[in-house]
Amino acid sequence: MDYSSNDFQIPDSQQIVQLKELRICQKQYLEELKRKEKEEQEAYREDLKGIMSDFDPDKYKSGQDQKELVHNPMFKNILMGSKWMMEEPKDLDNYLLIPCPKGVRVSITRQEEKLSEVFSRDGHKLMDLMLNIPKNTQIDGILCKKNKTIYILDVLWYDDNDMRVSETSFRRYWIRSKFYERRLGVIDQNSGYKMSFIESYDFTRPDQINYCFQKFPIFEGVDLDGFLFYHKDLLYEKGENNRVLWLFPYMVDEVFAMFRVHKDYSLYKPINYTNYLEYIEKFNEKQKKKQKMKNKRKSKETTETKVDYQSSNLYSFDDIKDPKKRNADFEKFCQFDDDWFKAGPSNNKRQQDFSQDEMFSYGRPENRRKNKIQQLFDERERAWRIYFDS
């Protein structure tokens, strides 16, 4: 298009408003992306306090920790969570008891690569390990940095087989047999990490349950965090599940009438602990306040990023019919977005494609405004078409 020709039409007031709204929407969209990325990094650091500091990259190569936060949304919130056990289930015989060590809940995934990737629940990559698990396998486990062990809790995929559609009893049987059959507990020579399988106990066998509750300590080199109660017929579903229950060791005596834990677990009680119902209530209130503060901070940041374009002094459409005033507004508009054009990917190419005559014409005062306006339309239309198509 010949920008210097008389056929060029200056946009009317409606097109000016549309351009203005597009510029504001683009600015808000970029600020929103930055805000979400910042929130994810802060939440990750708060959720994993101290875990990264104990990893020594000088000791191993394949197990070195990620110095930069590597986030993969495919592995975010894919693990199955638990809820508090408020009372003893009526169908207790349909549950399995699984003791859990203190650590970080992770998913261990091996795709087509040789190394297995360890992701947190938020989808942040913690490390790479050389583990003896087959390709296309994903395991639900607990990472304990204290004794460099990943405890196998459940399995989602195994050797390209979807195990989530199977019941808990079958998944546990399958991963237990494969653990000893394929020797999944082999130590990674580079990092020193290994995998271990957590045995489960059936409530149809009270002697097994008593053995688990009375055993102290249950794990070597790491403390017990609590007990999970898995329903045998449960399919693997991400998120909290009503048939996956949780209790701390010192709460067992209050919930169950016929079972007692080892007396040393009473030392794990908090200082102001009275009973498990009051503790759970306070814990839930604390979590609600924490979530409320987090949402309040989000809304505050969102409000600060909003642009009140109606009160903006960049444009005044009261005298839009006045050609001089309208031209002045266009100059302000083009001057305001001049930095955006300089940073644009097509700016260098646009300058290279100009001939000497075109550059001379582009530099004329009477043509500079027309060229910038047309470029603004073309660049904005191209950018927003890509954005909405994605």
Secondary structure as UniProt FT lines:
FT   TURN            3..4
FT   TURN            6..7
FT   HELIX           13..47
FT   TURN            48..54
FT   TURN            57..59
FT   TURN            62..63
FT   HELIX           73..75
FT   TURN            76..77
FT   STRAND          80..84
FT   TURN            90..91
FT   HELIX           92..94
FT   STRAND          95..101
FT   STRAND          104..110
FT   STRAND          116..120
FT   TURN            121..122
FT   STRAND          124..129
FT   STRAND          137..144
FT   TURN            145..148
FT   STRAND          149..158
FT   TURN            159..160
FT   STRAND          161..162
FT   TURN            164..165
FT   HELIX           168..181
FT   TURN            182..185
FT   TURN            189..191
FT   STRAND          194..197
FT   STRAND          201..202
FT   TURN            203..204
FT   HELIX           206..214
FT   STRAND          224..231
FT   TURN            232..233
FT   STRAND          239..247
FT   HELIX           249..251
FT   HELIX           252..255
FT   HELIX           263..268
FT   TURN            271..272
FT   HELIX           276..305
FT   HELIX           309..311
FT   TURN            318..321
FT   HELIX           323..336
FT   HELIX           338..343
FT   TURN            345..346
FT   HELIX           347..353
FT   HELIX           356..362
FT   HELIX           365..389
//
